[in-house]
């Protein structure tokens, strides 16, 4: 029963107001809280705290906001008081690395039952104490056969030449992470308390995508996009359950899979948006494409699924509503830039953060684009915000800012 309960572990362990990892508690970009019906034209921040460069999104759990940054030549985890922005602790966990893009950590941390899991761009994975930040254990992906590729033009594994960006998931008492070794350790599960290896799986090169843990066909599965396509692994032992192969330019699979029942929705900048149905026949599973919309070549922003519709950045900088049943566009609105990160919540509303740092409040309806408000939340950013207890936490390369938007 250890991993049979894994898919709901984070949901049960986390307080309803927490946002403990990439895309929230269930990694679907959805908060159980009701989002505001409106907000002021330019609300005053609750606080603003300086942080170093980084792409990683802020997360919050058990009264601590965790932000990753580059500081003094190191990738560093910093815990802040979510009410004041005051630093509670900071811990360096790996040497810093950068390419021609902005420097700093790229993998959003994961908080689970008092532990903080962090992963560096070049493949150093560590477990820290949420209480005081001290390192409990760590492992280098090179020891598992990952080979760093210094040639930026190489078409070998995306993450091993441009830096790891995906986040781990927890299944029961194991934490599962994408390592990127093409020698049998593409994906590895560790004991979350000790770091002891539980299983390893696949020879796929690792892309930039973050995985999800979902129940499909009656079993808990680790679902992700590698450089070879979509895969589903049994969370208990890493056994491959199904595969849907496809290749993309530069191995640039970035989005997080969106699981809808026993189907998976995924997009790339090369092949477009597709829905894949996972069929289970006795003990065997197979993946069959339900539809493919080649025009929706979504590159960087994962949509949210609300009421049978996908809301997120489409092609050509348009924000788009898509029918998840057939892949057809219901409406689109221009002017959303290269990245638009979405949080859905109660009240049928969406918070959308543009890469300019502007925040827009939308109504989640397939009828039309319905904007309820907007304001400038921070500077240019690619990081997904965190929403917790009526407060929005955003970050740009130099600061973390809190806005109390959902409180009277």
C-alpha positions, 0 to 999 in steps of 0.5 A: 500500500506504500505507493498505492496511496502515493498519488494523494500523498501531497494532497493529504499531507499539505494544508489546503492553503499551501502551495508546496511545489510546481503548479500547487498541491496537485501540480495542476495549477489549481487552488482550492481557494476562491480567487478574488472577483476583482482587485485594485488597479495597482494594489500596494504590496504586502512586502518586497524582499530582495532575492538573487537571480533564478527561474524557479517558482516560489513555494509555500508550506507549513508557514515558510515561503521557499525561494531559490536563487543564485547567491555568491556563486551557489544555487541557494534555497532561502526560506522567508516568513510569508507574512513579512518577507524576513529571511528565516534561513538560507542554504547553498546546495550546488555550484551556480551555472548559466548559459546565455539566458539569465543565471540561477536555479531553474527547478522549482523546489518541492516541500513535503512533510517538513522536507525541501527537495531541491535540484540544480541546473547541472544535476545536484539533488538534495534534501533539506530540512524545512525547519532550519535548512540543514542538508539531510542528504544529497546525490549527484546525477553524474554518479548515476551515469548522467553525462553533461554535454558542453556542446550547446548545439548538440541534439543529445539530452536537452536537460544535460546540455541546457540545464535541468528545469523539471521538479521531482514528485513524491509517491508515498515515502519515495521521491522520484526525479528525472536524472537524465542518464541514458544508461538505465537511470533516466528516472530514479526513485529515492527514499525521501528520508535517507536518499537510498535508491529504490528503483531506476528506469528507462534510457531516455534523455531528460527534457525540460518537462516536470512530471505529475503523479496520477492514477490511470487505469487503476494504478499510480503512475509517474507521467512525464515527457522525455526527449523521446515522447510521453511515458507512464511508469508504475510508481511502485517500481518504475516499470514502463506502462505505456509510451507515446513516442514523438520527436521535437526540434532541439528535444524541447519538451517543456510543458507539464502533462495535463491528465484528464481522466485516463487521457494525457494532454501535451504540447510542444513547439514542434508538433502541436497540442495532442490528447493521448488516451491510455487504454488498460486491458488487464495488466497491459496499457497502451497509448492512442492519440485521440486528436492533434491540433498542429496549429497549437504549437505551445512552447513554454506555458502549461494550460490549466484544465477547468470544466472540460476546457484548457486555458493557457497560452496558445500560438502566436502570443495568444491566450486561448480557450480550447475544448479538451474533448476535441482540441478546437479553439473556443476563443483567443486573445492577442497580446500575452507575450512569450510566457503566460503562467495560469492559476485557476481557482474557485469562483470560476476565475483565472490569474494569469501572469505575463512574462512582463510581470503584469497580472491579469484576472480573467473569468474562466468561461468558454464563451469569450475572453472576459477580463476582470482586472490587471496590474503590474505585479513585478518585473520581467519574469518566467516564474509561476506565482504561488497562491496561498491563503489569499496572498499571491507571491511573485518573483522576478530576477531581483525580488520576491513580492507578496500581494494580499489580494484575496483577503478583506 
